[in-house]
Amino acid sequence: MIHIVFEDFIMIKGIYIDNLKSYESLISLVENKFIIERPYFALNCLLAIICSKYLYDEKKINFLGILTISLIIILSLLLIAARLAMGVSVIIFLIILIQEKKVRIKHYILLLVIIIISILTFGKHALERITFKDGEPRIAIWNCVASIIKSNEFNYFVGEFSSQRVNNKLIVCYNSKPVSEGPYWWIGKKRFNYNTHNQFLWFFTSYGIIGLSLFLSIFILQIFNYFKRANFYSLLFVLVFFSQSVFENILCRQLGIYLFVWFSYILLSKKEFSIYE
């Protein structure tokens, strides 16, 4: 939480004191200060909400504590304009509120008011990204991925059987695109090393149905764990990692692998996590 609060301070300072106007300047500020890319910082924020829920269930913090932590995290995601993580954090928080039967309608109204005020105050870049003002690179990326899958030599069973071969083909596709506005703005910046930006597509193109099935089996086990053991945290795990996998290759970085494996193991090996406790 100290890390997240410090990030908030740095971002607010950059916006209102250093007068940084460019979204890219703010993101560079975050990455330089914390030596972590924005998507993985957003993932850490979502996992922090889950951890705060665990602390609340273990009576280490009270409801006001988890409320404060969650709102700080939502503010952090708003400042770095992490669109998907913002939506997922609100959904997680609403699920927690619904689960707590003692929560009243005033808590929902308070949450809504705080979110609206935060967006109006700090959400300039978030609103620009939500409305795709500067285009969306994933449109071009996924078109290139589709061209790989549609090629005659692609094997649906084992894919390319090489993530490097997939990356090489993506680079060739990127270089064939014209430099223009909209989804192709990033080509003009000579950044040709984008991966599939979708973990499911990465497994399918790299290792076919076999690889994709093995990856999906982790989520199936967590869903089974949720229904069999009433493990509420498994549901949150699926919500966080599944949603992040739709728009990012979270397992293409060591941090993403560590977090995914660690939380998977903890939730599947522990029996005492239950929504009925």
Stockholm file with secondary structure:
# STOCKHOLM 1.0

chainA/1-277         MIHIVFEDFIMIKGIYIDNLKSYESLISLVENKFIIERPYFALNCLLAIICSKYLYDEKKINFLGILTISLIIILSLLLIAARLAMGVSVIIFLIILIQEKKVRIKHYILLLVIIIISILTFGKHALERITFKDGEPRIAIWNCVASIIKSNEFNYFVGEFSSQRVNNKLIVCYNSKPVSEGPYWWIGKKRFNYNTHNQFLWFFTSYGIIGLSLFLSIFILQIFNYFKRANFYSLLFVLVFFSQSVFENILCRQLGIYLFVWFSYILLSKKEFSIYE
#=GR chainA/1-277 SS CHHHHHHHHHHHHHHHTSCCCCHHHHHHHHHHHHSSCHHHHHHHHHHHHHHHHHHHHTTSSCHHHHHHHHHHHHHHHHHTTCHHHHHHHHHHHHHHHHHCTTCCHHHHHHHHHHHHHHHHHHCHHHHHHHTTTTCCHHHHHHHHHHHHHHSTTCCTTTTTSCHHHHHHHHHHHHHTSCCCSGGGGGGGGTCCCCCCSCHHHHHHHHHHHHHHHHHHHHHHHHHHHHHHHCCHHHHHHHHHHHHHHHHCCGGGSHHHHHHHHHHHHHHHHCSCCCTTC
#=GC SS_cons         CHHHHHHHHHHHHHHHTSCCCCHHHHHHHHHHHHSSCHHHHHHHHHHHHHHHHHHHHTTSSCHHHHHHHHHHHHHHHHHTTCHHHHHHHHHHHHHHHHHCTTCCHHHHHHHHHHHHHHHHHHCHHHHHHHTTTTCCHHHHHHHHHHHHHHSTTCCTTTTTSCHHHHHHHHHHHHHTSCCCSGGGGGGGGTCCCCCCSCHHHHHHHHHHHHHHHHHHHHHHHHHHHHHHHCCHHHHHHHHHHHHHHHHCCGGGSHHHHHHHHHHHHHHHHCSCCCTTC
//
